[in-house]
Amino acid sequence: MKKQPFRLTPYQVQWLLIVGFLTVGYALYLRYLAIELSTVALACDAGLPTMLCKTRILMTYLFRNSVFGIAALVIAVLHVIRPSIVLLTAGLVAAGFGIVLYNIGLSGLAIGLLILGFARPAPATA
């Protein structure tokens, strides 16, 4: 039995583009307008009980412990073993957050593995 290659349909490509842009856009928003902005940082450190401050605390904890990079790497390894659109989407989200939020090394390796998930033998032509 010949193994079918992992190929994306045009709708899946559009889905991945939308998810990728939204993920990187939200990560950029968090990085530059919540984490690094000094007025927000001072207000949150003073104890302001807003959703932005709680999100800032959560994201800071996650990127300090390399959660985005480790999650992206684990998902990418699973995608190489058994490629699927669900794993590709989850890996893209985790790697997008990891690249923008300071987990560059592990997330970059995960993106390479996600690309490697497309390296399958071509189907035999009749």
WOFEN-V512346 format. One record per residue. N is the residue number from 1. RES is the residue in one letter. SS is DSSP state (hx for helix, st for strand, lp for the rest). BURIAL is + if it has 24 or more other C-alpha atoms within 12 Angstrom, else -. D_CENTER is the distance of its C-alpha to the mean C-alpha in Angstrom with 1 decimal. Layout:
N&RES&SS&BURIAL&D_CENTER  N&RES&SS&BURIAL&D_CENTER
//
This chain:
1&M&lp&-&33.9  2&K&lp&-&31.7  3&K&lp&-&27.9  4&Q&lp&-&26.3  5&P&lp&-&23.5  6&F&lp&+&20.0  7&R&lp&-&20.2  8&L&lp&-&18.4  9&T&lp&-&20.7  10&P&hx&-&20.8  11&Y&hx&-&19.6  12&Q&hx&-&16.5  13&V&hx&-&15.8  14&Q&hx&-&16.4  15&W&hx&-&14.2  16&L&hx&+&11.2  17&L&hx&-&12.4  18&I&hx&-&12.8  19&V&hx&+&9.5  20&G&hx&+&7.8  21&F&hx&-&10.6  22&L&hx&-&10.6  23&T&hx&+&7.1  24&V&hx&+&8.1  25&G&hx&-&11.6  26&Y&hx&-&11.2  27&A&hx&+&9.6  28&L&hx&-&12.5  29&Y&hx&-&14.9  30&L&hx&+&14.2  31&R&hx&+&14.5  32&Y&hx&-&17.6  33&L&hx&-&19.3  34&A&hx&+&18.8  35&I&hx&+&18.1  36&E&lp&-&20.1  37&L&lp&-&22.7  38&S&hx&-&25.9  39&T&hx&-&27.5  40&V&hx&+&24.7  41&A&hx&+&24.4  42&L&hx&-&28.2  43&A&hx&-&28.4  44&C&hx&-&25.7  45&D&hx&-&27.3  46&A&lp&-&30.6  47&G&lp&-&29.6  48&L&lp&-&28.7  49&P&lp&-&27.7  50&T&lp&-&25.3  51&M&hx&-&22.0  52&L&hx&+&20.4  53&C&hx&+&21.8  54&K&hx&-&20.6  55&T&hx&+&17.0  56&R&hx&+&17.5  57&I&hx&+&18.9  58&L&hx&-&16.2  59&M&hx&+&13.3  60&T&hx&+&15.8  61&Y&hx&-&16.5  62&L&hx&-&12.9  63&F&hx&+&12.2  64&R&hx&-&15.8  65&N&lp&-&15.5  66&S&lp&+&12.4  67&V&hx&+&10.8  68&F&hx&+&7.1  69&G&hx&+&8.3  70&I&hx&+&10.5  71&A&hx&+&8.5  72&A&hx&+&6.2  73&L&hx&+&9.7  74&V&hx&+&11.5  75&I&hx&+&9.7  76&A&hx&+&10.2  77&V&hx&+&13.7  78&L&hx&+&14.4  79&H&hx&+&13.3  80&V&hx&+&15.8  81&I&hx&-&18.4  82&R&lp&-&18.2  83&P&lp&+&16.2  84&S&lp&+&15.4  85&I&hx&+&13.7  86&V&hx&-&12.5  87&L&hx&+&10.8  88&L&hx&+&9.5  89&T&hx&+&8.1  90&A&hx&+&6.6  91&G&hx&+&5.3  92&L&hx&+&4.0  93&V&hx&+&2.7  94&A&hx&+&2.4  95&A&hx&+&2.9  96&G&hx&+&3.5  97&F&hx&+&4.8  98&G&hx&+&6.1  99&I&hx&+&7.7  100&V&hx&+&9.2  101&L&lp&+&10.2  102&Y&lp&+&12.1  103&N&lp&+&10.4  104&I&hx&+&11.0  105&G&hx&-&12.9  106&L&hx&+&11.0  107&S&hx&+&7.6  108&G&hx&+&10.1  109&L&hx&+&11.8  110&A&hx&+&9.0  111&I&hx&+&8.7  112&G&hx&+&12.5  113&L&hx&+&12.7  114&L&hx&+&10.8  115&I&hx&-&13.4  116&L&hx&-&16.0  117&G&lp&+&15.6  118&F&lp&+&17.5  119&A&lp&-&20.4  120&R&lp&-&22.8  121&P&lp&-&26.6  122&A&lp&-&27.8  123&P&lp&-&30.0  124&A&lp&-&33.8  125&T&lp&-&35.7  126&A&lp&-&39.1
//
